[in-house]
Amino acid sequence: MDIEKTEKTSSPFYLPLLFDRLATKYEKRNQCMTLGFMNYWYKEYGKFIVDYTAEIALDLCCGTGICTEIIAEKVALKKVVGIDFSKRMLKIANQRKHKNMLFICDDVTHLPFENESIDYVSISFGLRNVQQKHELMTEVHRVLKSQGVFICMEITPPSNFFTLFLFKAYFKYVLPVISKVFFHEKELYGWLSQTALTFYSLPQLVRFISSHPFTIKKIKRLNWGIITLIAAQKNHY
């Protein structure tokens, strides 16, 4: 085991610094790295959440606020609060024009909201990068009102053998080379590749969310199962 690397990546300052470094080029690089599919995924996210309404909504690990803006347009009647640990990401998010958005730099595993005060909580492409996943879900459950909605959009390993082979090859070999040669960001995209390769399968993700406890209401898979959207409703312990 590389002890120095383990200690470094477990530092509370490690990921914020990496994402701060990427912030100004984050959206363009993601569009490139996803072979142009990123915008399609966000459009599908908008369709997935269209049946929900909320007075107050949260967007966790909101980054530059793409999903926050979608939530503001389609779900939140009064306010959607985007939370992220990267100040530079939030600086870009604050340039978005929708009047119902507020952005906070904070820890998503210690949410600054009262019990049962939120109608809707969402996290997109962020859960796999949170090291304290159980703490995050405990907080989501705490702040959601009874019957509140939790939405998760995340990269998941596909179940088809051939697609899984391509998935692993891309994240293990292709993405690190692209990030090093074209973007000179081997460290950050190496981390993102690692989290994608080691994240839950769909059955594991369903069990994880259900255990906190939530009832799974609907699931949608995109791009041969590489992207998964899950809608869940809060249960009581």
Long-range contacts (C-beta under 8 A, 24 or more apart in sequence): 9-191, 10-131, 15-85, 15-129, 15-191, 16-85, 16-86, 16-87, 18-187, 18-188, 18-191, 19-63, 19-84, 19-85, 19-86, 19-88, 19-89, 19-188, 20-86, 20-87, 20-88, 20-89, 21-185, 21-188, 22-185, 22-188, 23-64, 23-86, 23-88, 23-89, 23-91, 23-92, 24-88, 24-92, 25-183, 26-63, 26-64, 26-89, 26-92, 27-64, 27-66, 29-183, 29-185, 32-178, 33-175, 33-178, 33-179, 33-189, 37-223, 40-222, 41-153, 41-222, 41-223, 41-227, 42-66, 42-67, 42-70, 44-220, 44-222, 44-227, 44-229, 45-70, 45-124, 45-153, 45-229, 46-70, 46-73, 46-74, 48-151, 48-153, 48-218, 48-220, 48-229, 48-231, 49-74, 49-75, 49-122, 49-151, 49-231, 50-74, 52-120, 52-149, 52-151, 52-231, 53-77, 53-119, 54-118, 54-119, 54-120, 54-149, 55-79, 55-119, 56-80, 56-81, 56-117, 56-118, 56-119, 56-120, 57-81, 57-118, 57-119, 57-120, 57-121, 57-122, 58-82, 58-83, 58-111, 58-113, 58-118, 58-120, 58-121, 58-122, 58-143, 59-83, 59-122, 59-123, 59-124, 60-108, 60-121, 60-122, 60-123, 60-126, 60-136, 60-140, 61-108, 61-123, 61-124, 61-125, 61-126, 61-127, 61-129, 61-130, 62-89, 62-90, 62-93, 62-103, 63-89, 63-93, 63-125, 63-126, 64-89, 64-92, 64-93, 65-90, 65-92, 65-93, 65-94, 65-96, 65-101, 65-103, 66-124, 67-122, 67-124, 67-153, 68-93, 68-96, 68-101, 68-103, 69-96, 69-98, 69-101, 71-120, 71-122, 72-98, 72-100, 72-101, 73-98, 75-120, 76-100, 76-120, 83-108, 83-111, 84-108, 108-136, 108-139, 109-135, 109-136, 109-139, 110-135, 110-139, 111-139, 111-140, 111-142, 111-143, 113-143, 114-143, 115-142, 115-143, 116-142, 116-143, 116-144, 116-145, 116-146, 116-148, 117-143, 117-145, 118-143, 118-144, 118-145, 118-148, 119-144, 119-145, 119-148, 119-149, 120-148, 120-149, 120-150, 120-151, 121-148, 121-149, 121-150, 121-151, 122-150, 122-151, 122-152, 122-153, 123-151, 123-152, 123-153, 123-154, 124-151, 124-152, 124-153, 124-154, 125-153, 125-154, 125-155, 126-154, 127-152, 127-154, 127-199, 128-154, 128-155, 128-195, 128-196, 128-199, 128-200, 129-191, 129-192, 129-195, 133-208, 134-212, 137-208, 137-209, 137-212, 138-212, 140-212, 141-212, 141-213, 141-214, 141-234, 144-234, 145-234, 146-234, 146-236, 147-233, 147-234, 148-233, 148-234, 149-217, 149-231, 149-232, 149-233, 149-234, 150-209, 150-214, 150-231, 150-232, 150-233, 150-234, 151-229, 151-230, 151-231, 151-232, 152-205, 152-209, 152-228, 152-229, 152-230, 152-232, 153-227, 153-228, 153-229, 153-230, 154-199, 154-205, 154-227, 154-228, 155-196, 155-199, 155-226, 155-227, 155-228, 156-199, 156-200, 156-201, 156-202, 156-205, 156-221, 156-225, 156-226, 156-227, 156-228, 157-197, 157-199, 157-201, 157-225, 158-224, 158-225, 158-226, 159-201, 159-202, 159-225, 160-224, 160-225, 163-224, 163-225, 163-226, 167-226, 168-197, 171-196, 171-197, 172-197, 202-228, 205-230, 206-230, 213-237
